[in-house]
């Protein structure tokens, strides 16, 4: 199966190969006309050195609140112009924000992702930095016909045509005759793509734009929840209920804005996904190592004297944002260990922390009414993951039709999904022949599964259960989904790690997700600059690609470019 995947989409794809895959996906969706718009809207903005010259920002101080991907990418770009940059990051021990690879061993062979874990080929800004840092990638296995679907206590294999579901699970629901004779994947595709295909391509692209005003079509669809649109498309309540178990990541957000689902369809996020070899955290670490280097290789086209200086202050929580009389901005911050408070004043500030965290920051004077309302009201969805380190690769037992190599199982139980590793540990590193033999002997029987990856109400409820009880619940549900005897995993799970992002300080939520009407109300207000273009905003919540690294990285680049534009205006007026 892996060889087939590699043939379809190779590891470490070139831009040309990615673009060919994107075209292929759009052709399958009958809307190849969206190709140019997607390349443009998802691509990085123009290089910052085309706005101002390297070294032009010397002596200009920029404070960045938050050291996740948005903060790191904005610092990376600003450094090209020579700005003096200070990053304030609340987390004291880890780099990357909601990118969080957890390693169970010191060799970093056995790991899982507690945060971001996959990159669609259409996400141009993400690939821009993957290529910049020369990170290795390989196909992320999304679908596996050997994986399981477990709904209403019925367990079937995930065959491509959905016949197993129709035979065993459909009878559990009071479907209409037409629904009973239609595969569940076609039902879901109909519900998610029909309104999108009816939109003109010039209207579709508004889904990716933060606009002061939207077309009546986008506002209309964005005023409905996903459940309401499914109902308007004449799906029965039974079908809607069934689909929520068969595709829990859609069903979780039935009360959210339909535009969110339509946007993921627009950017074909479910087609041709990749992962970073060795862990997604390699991306934020590459940023950090570059920023901390005196003259990193990524800036060879810029003279060393023109590069800016970067100070990374970890374990520092920004508690206040003040506008000064001299049109500068003061940040008050506290050391998370000593609780000592300090202040620094900057010419510009980029705020990248989630609005869920910004809500607790003292802002004086307050930002515009629109911004403050967005900070107050912006919706964040819960997200929870639990990893299991297993001393037996039980998912790989059996013949070729039974072994699960990559992909995920889905269920209507509270764990929602379980994800299996697609590659052996040895595939993560370059080693000598002797080292390979040793590693294979030590690690071939071990593996890490994402035992539970759930969102929404299930994430909040399961993730808040006391940890020992939570692990017990997850074990039993994984056993049920995978057809294992009760108690089987008690001797198989050697270790675990679990995170509910709602409870992570400085985050307080898995990712931004519009409720009905919120794109119209808050998309533009979220990214709008404040304090007369002295405070700018970035982060996945300020983009239209909520919950993706693409949104964080692209917004960070845009914020950096906005500061460069202000610098250019200042230099021209001198």
ZILINQUI-V392293 format. One record per residue. N is the residue number from 1. RES is the residue in one letter. PHI is phi in degrees with one decimal (none if undefined). OMEGA is omega in whole degrees, 0 to 359 (NA if undefined). Layout:
n-><N;N>
res-><RES;RES>
phi-><PHI;PHI>
omega-><OMEGA;OMEGA>
This chain:
n-><1;2;3;4;5;6;7;8;9;10;11;12;13;14;15;16;17;18;19;20;21;22;23;24;25;26;27;28;29;30;31;32;33;34;35;36;37;38;39;40;41;42;43;44;45;46;47;48;49;50;51;52;53;54;55;56;57;58;59;60;61;62;63;64;65;66;67;68;69;70;71;72;73;74;75;76;77;78;79;80;81;82;83;84;85;86;87;88;89;90;91;92;93;94;95;96;97;98;99;100;101;102;103;104;105;106;107;108;109;110;111;112;113;114;115;116;117;118;119;120;121;122;123;124;125;126;127;128;129;130;131;132;133;134;135;136;137;138;139;140;141;142;143;144;145;146;147;148;149;150;151;152;153;154;155;156;157;158;159;160;161;162;163;164;165;166;167;168;169;170;171;172;173;174;175;176;177;178;179;180;181;182;183;184;185;186;187;188;189;190;191;192;193;194;195;196;197;198;199;200;201;202;203;204;205;206;207;208;209;210;211;212;213;214;215;216;217;218;219;220;221;222;223;224;225;226;227;228;229;230;231;232;233;234;235;236;237;238;239;240;241;242;243;244;245;246;247;248;249;250;251;252;253;254;255;256;257;258;259;260;261;262;263;264;265;266;267;268;269;270;271;272;273;274;275;276;277;278;279;280;281;282;283;284;285;286;287;288;289;290;291;292;293;294;295;296;297;298;299;300;301;302;303;304;305;306;307;308;309;310;311;312;313;314;315;316;317;318;319;320;321;322;323;324;325;326;327;328;329;330;331;332;333;334;335;336;337;338;339;340;341;342;343;344;345;346;347;348;349;350;351;352;353;354;355;356;357;358;359;360;361;362;363;364;365;366;367;368;369;370;371;372;373;374;375;376;377;378;379;380;381;382;383;384;385;386;387;388;389;390;391;392;393;394;395;396;397;398;399;400;401;402;403;404;405;406;407;408;409;410;411;412;413;414;415;416;417;418;419;420;421;422;423;424;425;426;427;428;429;430;431;432;433;434;435;436;437;438;439;440;441;442;443;444;445;446;447;448;449;450;451;452;453;454;455;456;457;458;459;460;461;462;463;464;465;466;467;468;469;470;471;472;473;474;475;476;477;478;479;480;481;482;483;484;485;486;487;488;489;490;491;492;493;494;495;496;497;498;499;500;501;502;503;504;505;506;507;508;509;510;511;512;513;514;515;516;517;518;519;520;521;522;523;524;525;526;527;528;529;530;531;532;533;534;535;536;537;538;539;540;541;542;543;544;545;546;547;548;549;550;551;552;553;554;555;556;557;558;559;560;561;562;563;564;565;566;567;568;569;570;571;572;573;574>
res-><X;X;X;X;X;X;X;X;X;X;X;X;X;X;X;X;X;X;X;X;X;X;X;X;X;X;X;X;X;X;X;X;X;X;X;X;X;X;X;X;X;X;X;X;X;X;X;X;X;X;X;X;X;X;X;X;X;X;X;X;X;X;X;X;X;X;X;X;X;X;X;X;X;X;X;X;X;X;X;X;X;X;X;X;X;X;X;X;X;X;X;X;X;X;X;X;X;X;X;X;X;X;X;X;X;X;X;X;X;X;X;X;X;X;X;X;X;X;X;X;X;X;X;X;X;X;X;X;X;X;X;X;X;X;X;X;X;X;X;X;X;X;X;X;X;X;X;X;X;X;X;X;X;X;X;X;X;X;X;X;X;X;X;X;X;X;X;X;X;X;X;X;X;X;X;X;X;X;X;X;X;X;X;X;X;X;X;X;X;X;X;X;X;X;X;X;X;X;X;X;X;X;X;X;X;X;X;X;X;X;X;X;X;X;X;X;X;X;X;X;X;X;X;X;X;X;X;X;X;X;X;X;X;X;X;X;X;X;X;X;X;X;X;X;X;X;X;X;X;X;X;X;X;X;X;X;X;X;X;X;X;X;X;X;X;X;X;X;X;X;X;X;X;X;X;X;X;X;X;X;X;X;X;X;X;X;X;X;X;X;X;X;X;X;X;X;X;X;X;X;X;X;X;X;X;X;X;X;X;X;X;X;X;X;X;X;X;X;X;X;X;X;X;X;X;X;X;X;X;X;X;X;X;X;X;X;X;X;X;X;X;X;X;X;X;X;X;X;X;X;X;X;X;X;X;X;X;X;X;X;X;X;X;X;X;X;X;X;X;X;X;X;X;X;X;X;X;X;X;X;X;X;X;X;X;X;X;X;X;X;X;X;X;X;X;X;X;X;X;X;X;X;X;X;X;X;X;X;X;X;X;X;X;X;X;X;X;X;X;X;X;X;X;X;X;X;X;X;X;X;X;X;X;X;X;X;X;X;X;X;X;X;X;X;X;X;X;X;X;X;X;X;X;X;X;X;X;X;X;X;X;X;X;X;X;X;X;X;X;X;X;X;X;X;X;X;X;X;X;X;X;X;X;X;X;X;X;X;X;X;X;X;X;X;X;X;X;X;X;X;X;X;X;X;X;X;X;X;X;X;X;X;X;X;X;X;X;X;X;X;X;X;X;X;X;X;X;X;X;X;X;X;X;X;X;X;X;X;X;X;X;X;X;X;X;X;X;X;X;X;X;X;X;X;X;X;X;X;X;X;X;X;X;X;X;X;X;X;X;X;X;X;X;X>
phi-><none;-62.2;-63.7;-62.6;-61.0;-63.6;-68.9;-71.0;-141.7;-78.0;-68.1;47.9;-68.1;-75.8;-60.0;-63.1;-66.3;-63.0;-65.1;-65.8;-64.3;-62.1;-60.9;-60.4;-64.2;-70.3;-62.4;-63.9;-90.3;62.1;-153.4;-62.4;-63.7;-82.9;-56.7;-62.5;-62.9;-67.0;-58.9;-71.7;-73.4;-92.8;-76.8;-65.6;-67.7;-61.0;-59.7;-60.8;-73.5;-84.8;-93.4;-140.8;-82.6;-53.2;89.8;-66.5;-92.0;-57.4;86.1;-96.9;-97.7;-125.5;-101.4;-117.4;-93.9;109.5;-109.3;-79.9;-61.8;-65.1;-66.2;-67.0;-69.2;-66.6;-65.2;-59.1;-74.6;-62.4;-61.2;-60.9;-98.6;93.8;-60.6;-89.6;-117.4;-124.4;-104.1;-107.1;-124.8;-67.4;-65.9;-93.5;-121.6;-132.9;-105.9;127.4;64.1;-86.6;-94.9;-148.1;-88.4;-105.4;-102.1;-86.9;-132.3;-68.8;-77.1;61.0;-97.9;-108.7;-148.3;-143.6;-104.8;-91.2;-129.2;-57.3;-143.4;-149.0;-131.5;-64.5;-65.8;-78.8;-81.5;-57.1;-68.0;-62.6;-68.3;-56.6;-81.0;-58.6;-72.0;-57.9;-96.0;55.0;-81.5;-82.4;-132.0;-150.3;-59.4;-90.3;-81.1;-90.2;-112.6;-143.8;-68.2;-87.9;-72.3;-109.4;-118.3;-128.8;-133.3;52.4;64.4;-107.7;-117.3;-137.4;-78.8;-87.3;-68.0;-57.2;-87.3;72.9;-67.1;-62.2;-65.2;-62.5;-77.8;-101.6;-102.4;-52.5;-62.0;-78.2;-127.1;-85.4;-78.7;-72.6;-55.1;-65.8;-65.2;-63.1;-100.5;-120.4;-62.3;-65.2;-68.2;-71.5;-61.6;-68.0;-61.3;-59.1;-71.1;-92.7;-111.2;-57.4;-63.3;-63.2;-66.9;-80.0;-83.7;-66.0;-52.3;-69.7;-85.7;-55.3;-66.6;-62.6;-60.1;-102.9;-117.9;-87.0;-115.2;-65.8;-145.1;-113.8;-63.6;-63.3;-66.6;-67.5;-63.0;-64.3;-65.9;-71.9;-84.8;-106.3;-79.1;-60.9;-59.6;-63.2;-67.7;-57.9;-66.4;-66.5;-87.4;70.4;-75.2;-72.2;-60.1;-63.4;-66.3;-62.9;-64.6;-63.4;-63.6;-66.0;-87.9;-72.6;-134.0;-61.8;-73.4;-86.1;-61.8;-58.8;-108.5;-58.5;-87.6;-80.1;-65.4;-62.2;-59.8;-64.1;-66.2;-65.3;-66.4;-61.8;-67.7;-57.9;-92.3;40.9;-67.6;-87.5;-107.1;54.8;-95.5;-128.7;-133.9;-87.6;-65.6;92.3;120.5;-62.9;-62.5;-61.3;-70.9;-61.7;-67.1;-64.9;-57.1;-59.7;-63.4;-67.1;-65.9;-85.7;-83.1;-64.5;-147.5;-70.5;-63.4;-67.9;-113.1;-61.7;-82.2;-118.2;-66.5;-55.8;-66.0;-90.5;-75.4;-81.6;-98.9;-123.5;-113.8;-108.2;-104.4;-87.7;71.6;-122.1;-105.5;-73.1;-105.9;-148.2;-125.1;-121.5;-93.3;-90.7;-65.7;-88.8;67.8;-106.3;-126.9;-104.2;-110.6;-99.6;-140.3;-119.3;-76.2;-66.6;-89.8;-87.9;64.9;-71.4;-100.6;-139.0;-132.4;-139.9;-111.7;-131.2;-76.6;-139.4;-134.7;-115.8;-100.6;-113.9;-73.0;-58.2;-60.5;-62.0;-90.8;-60.8;-56.7;-94.7;-89.1;-75.0;-120.7;-142.5;-66.1;-63.4;-66.2;-56.7;-56.4;-63.5;-67.7;-64.7;-68.7;-62.5;-60.2;-73.1;-106.6;-55.3;-87.0;-120.3;-94.8;-72.9;-145.3;-137.4;-137.4;-130.7;-102.1;-117.4;-90.4;-109.0;-91.0;-146.6;-88.0;-62.6;-72.6;-101.8;-73.8;95.6;-85.7;-61.3;-85.8;-118.9;-69.3;-106.4;-110.9;82.0;85.4;-141.1;-99.2;-123.1;-155.4;-89.7;-73.9;-70.0;-72.2;65.1;-141.0;-128.0;-117.9;-111.0;-69.2;-101.6;-132.5;-70.9;-53.7;-63.8;-72.9;-87.4;-140.3;-95.0;-137.2;-75.6;-62.4;-65.3;-64.7;-62.4;-61.8;-64.6;-66.1;-60.6;-64.3;-79.4;-116.8;-58.7;-84.6;-88.3;-164.9;-115.3;-112.6;-84.5;-64.3;-141.6;-127.4;-134.5;-138.5;68.6;-60.4;-61.3;-63.5;-63.3;-75.0;-69.9;-68.3;-95.5;-69.8;-50.3;-57.5;-64.2;-68.3;-59.5;-64.8;-62.0;-61.3;-64.4;-56.7;-63.8;-71.4;-61.7;-60.8;-62.7;-63.5;-94.9;70.2;-98.1;-62.3;-60.2;91.8;-59.1;-76.7;-60.5;-96.5;-96.8;-83.1;-86.5;-158.1;-155.1;-146.6;-141.7;-143.4;-109.8;-66.2;-59.6;-97.1;-85.6;-58.9;84.7;-117.9;58.8;157.0;-72.8;-170.7;-71.2;-156.6;-65.1;-87.7;-51.1;82.2;-73.7;-64.3;-60.9;-81.0;-124.3;-59.6;-74.6;-61.2;-65.8;-98.3;-61.6;-69.7;-126.7;53.5;53.3;62.5;-110.3;-119.8;-117.5;-130.8;-147.3;124.9;-58.0;-71.2;-88.6;-95.8;-102.1;-102.2;-64.6;79.2;-122.5;-60.5;-51.6;-63.7;-66.8;-66.6;-65.1;-67.8;-63.8;-64.4;-63.7;-65.0;-61.9;-63.5;-64.9;-66.9;-61.4;-63.9;-65.9;-62.8;-61.0;-61.9;-62.8;-67.0;-70.5;-91.0;-71.5>
omega-><180;179;177;180;182;179;181;175;191;172;178;185;171;177;180;179;178;182;176;177;179;178;180;180;181;176;178;179;180;177;179;179;179;188;184;179;180;178;182;187;180;181;177;175;182;182;185;180;173;179;178;185;173;181;184;182;180;179;179;186;178;174;180;180;180;182;173;184;179;179;181;181;178;177;180;181;181;181;180;183;174;180;170;192;173;178;177;182;183;180;185;189;189;178;169;179;182;164;190;174;180;181;180;182;184;177;178;176;183;185;174;183;175;177;182;184;184;184;174;182;182;186;189;182;176;180;176;182;174;178;180;182;175;179;179;179;177;182;171;183;184;182;176;184;177;178;189;166;185;183;181;178;174;185;179;173;185;182;186;184;178;183;179;179;181;183;189;187;180;181;180;184;182;183;174;178;181;179;180;183;180;180;183;179;176;176;181;179;177;184;185;188;185;179;180;182;179;180;173;179;179;177;180;186;176;179;182;185;172;187;175;176;182;175;181;180;180;178;181;181;180;179;182;169;177;178;181;179;177;178;180;177;173;168;179;177;178;179;179;178;181;182;180;176;180;176;188;180;169;182;179;188;178;180;180;181;178;180;180;178;181;179;178;176;181;182;179;184;181;182;172;177;180;173;179;182;180;177;181;180;176;179;177;178;177;174;184;181;177;182;181;180;181;179;184;183;182;183;185;180;181;180;184;183;183;182;177;177;182;174;180;182;179;183;182;181;177;183;183;174;182;172;182;179;180;178;173;185;178;176;172;182;181;172;185;179;185;184;177;180;178;178;172;182;185;174;178;176;170;180;183;183;180;177;177;176;179;180;182;180;177;183;181;349;182;174;179;180;181;180;182;178;177;179;183;195;186;185;172;179;177;175;182;173;172;179;174;168;186;177;176;180;187;182;182;180;174;181;184;181;182;183;179;178;182;181;184;171;181;183;172;173;188;177;179;181;172;184;185;179;181;187;177;181;184;181;187;187;173;184;176;181;179;179;179;179;180;181;179;181;184;194;185;181;181;175;179;173;168;189;178;169;181;183;176;184;179;179;182;184;180;182;179;175;178;196;182;178;179;180;177;179;183;177;183;180;176;177;181;182;185;177;180;177;178;182;184;185;181;179;183;182;181;183;179;171;187;177;168;188;175;186;179;181;180;180;175;177;181;182;178;180;183;163;178;179;189;175;178;186;195;183;181;181;184;185;183;180;180;180;179;176;174;178;180;187;178;183;183;181;179;177;172;175;180;174;181;175;177;182;180;184;181;180;177;177;180;179;178;179;179;176;177;177;178;177;179;178;179;181;180;182;180;NA>
